[in-house]
Structure formats: structure tokens, C-alpha cells
Amino acid sequence: MCGIAGIVASDRLHAEERARLPLMRDVITHRGPDDAGIFFDEQAGLAHRRLSIVDLAQGHQPLGNEDGTIQVVFNGEIYNHADLRPGLESKGHKFRSRTDTEAIVHQYEETAEDCLTSLDGMFAVGIWDAARDRLVLARDRMGKKPLYYTVVGGRLLFASEIKGLLAHPDVRRDIDPEGLNLYLTFGNVPAPHTLFLGIKKLPAAHRLICDTKVKVGPLVTHHLALHEIKAGIEAMIAFQALKVVIHP
């Protein structure tokens, strides 16, 4: 397993925020003790803790495309990444590694957030698209890999574990009464709820789109068709999309 974290601002990241992201990353070091990486531009920061499994030498994250405008942090495994690679190479994409993460990078370049329909695996992924000022978060169809997020002070924060969010000083630790009620009733807290007010768990088979340019109001949900993927069994599952807009 690996750990991912990130901050996306509605305007620009300040110096103190750049210092906070490594804290969000390193509090989940147990998820990835082998390597650590971080990426910043004016508006976004992505961080990664790696447990090295595929391409030990070249699998450093965050991992970008040829011009650096797409950056990806990824936790999980894409089972069909080797099958996707020849088609992407035939379209001119240059691979620098044998990692499954890089297949996500180039597949996103081809089909944007619809690239998720091509991925067969277990994953939690964060994709920063600098050209479109857009963050895409997604979880696999069964929710094998966790991903949490919150919006505070005109920033969207995400992390593989809640403790990664709580490492940011602006994230409060108030109990969510609804989440507590769910826990006492069912013995667990189903997504999107958590025990912390304002912190949400991205549900399985969901993607979240944070568009920092377009101010279109609160959370919106809609359905997207998911292509059939043959991996021992055939399944038809609908990806749902959450759209989040952060305001200054």
C-alpha cells in the first residue's frame, strides 16, 4: 500500500501551506516507508509515500506527463496497465518507467477523467490537471483503497487517512453527530460520512472533480456509464461523480 495527500487552492498556495503538506504526508509514513515525494505549482500540492512493488528504481511519485502539466499520486494496483501501454505508445506517449501509475498519466491525457473507465484494479488516485485548474480524485469500484477529503478556507485537502487531514492546523477535530449516530447504530460509518465534522470519505466507484475556475455552487452528483472490463468476471458498475467547487 502507499499513502497520498494533497492541497488545492482556489487562488494560490502560500509559503506556510507548502510547509504543511509534508506533515500531512509523513504522518502516514507507515503506508509507504520506501520513498517520499512532493510536487508544487502555484495552485496545488501533491504528496506521496511509497511502498515499492513495481519498477523499484523508476516509480517515484508524484509522476507527471511529458510537459509536467498532469501530475498523479496513486495508491493501489492497475492490473491491466501493461495492456494499456501499447495503445498509448502508438499515440506518441513516451514512458519513462514500467509503473502502472504512468499508464494513468497518459490515459488521462487521452480521455481526461473518463480514463477511470479504462482502469481495472484497486486504487485511490489524485490527478492534478494544471492546464484546466482541475483536481480529479477517484476510488476503485469496490472501495478497496481509502480516500478522505475536506474543504476549508478555500482549499480542498485530501489524504489516504483522516490523520493526514488532521495534520493540517486548519482542519478541526469536531465530532460529526450524524457520523457518530451511524457508528452507534451500525457499528461502522458508511461513506461519505466520517466521525469528524466536515471530513468526508469518497465512496467506492466515485470520482470527485474540483474545478477551481468555474463557480457553479455546491456538491453535484451524477452518473457515468462504466465500460465492461473482463478480469475473470464481467461487471457493469456505474461510476458516480461528485463535483466540488472551492471558493476563495
Phi, psi and omega in degrees: 000160177229174177232138178233155178202161179188164176225132174233130183256152176283342178238275177209153178281139177265167185300320181292330178290326177296330178283339182279329185298318176300329177292319177297323180288313191281345175289346176247033180302329180300339179281339182204084185278353190272334185199157177220142179216161180207147178224140174224143157231196186293335190244341187220154172223133177237143182222154186213139168244128191247133162258109189285123179229307181255131180050074187301325186277329190246013187265023182297139176232157002298149183240132186246173175278189187299322182256004175080006182279341174247128178232137184232136165241138194215137174234122178136210181209131175258110187291331185255023184295325178292330177286329180284332189300311182302319179295322179290320178295325179293340178266006173102001180285137182256121179266137178255356184211179174254016187281154174289334179301319184292332175296324177296316181305308186283329176294324176295321178302327183280316191231013181053220185294344176290353176301336182299330181291342181270350188268124175251110181169193174244129188197153161230129188221144172238127182236119176258121180253096186294325182295329181254003184049051187225135172251134175242124172246145180206152173237153180295170190295328180262355179072034180295320183255131186278156175201127182238154179209161174207158176242124181210131176058039180073019178232143168257126179247143175219157180195159179290334179225154180299326181298334175294321176290320182292345176288346176273127187294342180274353180271120183278160182251031181288141178286137175271113182302324180293318178296321178294318178298319178297320180295316182290334180277315189248350182082004173204172181242103182289148176297146011269008185281158168219180177280354184250129181298126177090348177260129183241150171260126176293123182293160175301148178058033177237152168235147178242130179246120177252107181259114185272358180263314189266122180265095186243014174099202190281190185302134178234138179238136172213169186255146176231139178287140177250130181293153175292136177235127181264113179215063184092317176224161177256135180224144175238106185234141180268124169286136172253149184240132173254135178245123182240134176240130179256138183249149178301000000 
